[in-house]
Amino acid sequence: MRVKVLRLLAGAAGLALMGVGASLLLDRQQDLMGVLEWLGGAVVLHDALIAPLVLLVGLVLVRGGVRGPVRGALLVAGALTAVALPVLLRPGPRANSTVLPLDYPRNWLLTLVAVATVTALLMAAKEVRSSRRRPPS
């Protein structure tokens, strides 16, 4: 029962945020076709490149019970890379330094390291948990 309530709340929050995004998009008179092209490109990038690559790497590199966390980490890393690509592909000085004031390539790498660290900790915890369940031989 509690899980159903949490799922309903999460769904309602997601729908509310989608409504805010749609209203902002329509209020600002953005180039709607440009936004739709970008969203379509994101779907194609995910479905044609990121997801199959993650599944293939997870299948080839990982055996056993840790395949799920590795695939999850690869999906997160792929999504982070897709979001960071516009900034990563345009390095160099800008006319207005306040537009992108941070060191985005460094922060992207730090985020990937954090994803790898959390994944390693999850895998280690899973191993410790499974070793405690095994009877001594």
Sequence and secondary structure as in RCSB ss.txt:
>XXXX:A:sequence
MRVKVLRLLAGAAGLALMGVGASLLLDRQQDLMGVLEWLGGAVVLHDALIAPLVLLVGLVLVRGGVRGPVRGALL
VAGALTAVALPVLLRPGPRANSTVLPLDYPRNWLLTLVAVATVTALLMAAKEVRSSRRRPPS
>XXXX:A:secstr
 HHHHHHHHHHHHHHHHHHHHHHHHHHTT  HHHHHHHHHHHHHHIIIIIHHHHHHHHHHH  GGGHHHHHHHHH
HHHHHHHHHHHHHTS S  SSTTTS S HHHHHHHHHHHHHHHHHHHHHHHHHHHHHHS   
